[in-house]
């Protein structure tokens, strides 16, 4: 069996950090399974998801910064 594409298997440094079950489920339900997909969204978009609060956004922002990325600017 041949696996194609890296997006299907994100590297460990791009996986979602531990942000709690409800927030993780909300992100995965919205199609955000790794930091690369989270970075395509704004803080406001993340906070609009039921289960994602300020603490989860802070943790995600810190993880993105550590990988040289950031959330999309609001607006």
Wavefront OBJ file of the C-alpha trace (Angstrom):
o trace
v 0.000 0.000 0.000
v 1.349 3.410 -0.964
v 0.616 6.451 1.184
v 0.499 9.733 -0.678
v 0.799 13.237 0.688
v 2.275 14.499 3.900
v -0.947 16.186 4.991
v -2.444 12.814 5.898
v 0.412 12.200 8.329
v 1.518 15.460 9.968
v 4.877 15.414 11.689
v 4.945 15.387 15.470
v 5.904 19.065 15.662
v 2.829 20.010 13.633
v 0.255 17.944 15.540
v -2.296 19.697 17.709
v -0.920 20.382 21.199
v -2.811 19.121 24.267
v -5.653 21.666 24.528
v -8.351 19.500 26.093
v -10.948 17.172 24.687
v -13.722 19.629 23.815
v -11.368 22.018 22.014
v -9.608 19.211 20.156
v -12.933 17.719 19.050
v -14.141 21.132 17.885
v -11.013 21.695 15.790
v -11.050 18.209 14.277
v -14.765 18.532 13.516
v -13.972 21.778 11.671
v -11.229 20.039 9.657
v -8.276 21.359 11.667
v -6.155 18.315 12.450
v -2.709 19.923 12.619
v -1.030 23.282 13.208
v -0.797 23.996 9.471
v -4.586 23.977 9.140
v -5.059 25.919 12.388
v -2.742 28.647 11.045
v -5.177 29.282 8.183
v -7.748 30.591 10.670
v -8.021 33.706 12.810
v -8.357 33.928 16.564
v -11.968 35.040 16.128
v -12.740 32.003 13.959
v -11.261 29.655 16.541
v -13.122 31.296 19.425
v -16.372 30.991 17.470
v -16.088 27.196 17.656
v -18.064 25.668 20.517
v -15.498 24.141 22.868
v -12.588 26.424 21.976
v -11.849 29.094 24.562
v -9.130 31.642 25.277
v -6.853 29.088 26.971
v -6.935 26.749 23.964
v -6.241 29.667 21.618
v -3.285 30.739 23.784
v -1.827 27.228 23.720
v -2.344 26.995 19.954
v -0.756 30.421 19.426
v 2.290 29.379 21.467
v 2.616 26.097 19.547
v 2.330 27.934 16.240
v 5.004 30.428 17.307
v 7.322 27.571 18.278
v 6.940 26.160 14.751
v 7.466 29.552 13.097
v 3.796 30.109 12.261
v 0.955 32.305 13.481
v -2.792 32.577 13.264
v -4.236 34.427 10.295
v -4.851 38.082 11.122
v -8.428 39.011 12.057
v -10.224 41.098 9.535
l 1 2 3 4 5 6 7 8 9 10 11 12 13 14 15 16 17 18 19 20 21 22 23 24 25 26 27 28 29 30 31 32 33 34 35 36 37 38 39 40 41 42 43 44 45 46 47 48 49 50 51 52 53 54 55 56 57 58 59 60 61 62 63 64 65 66 67 68 69 70 71 72 73 74 75
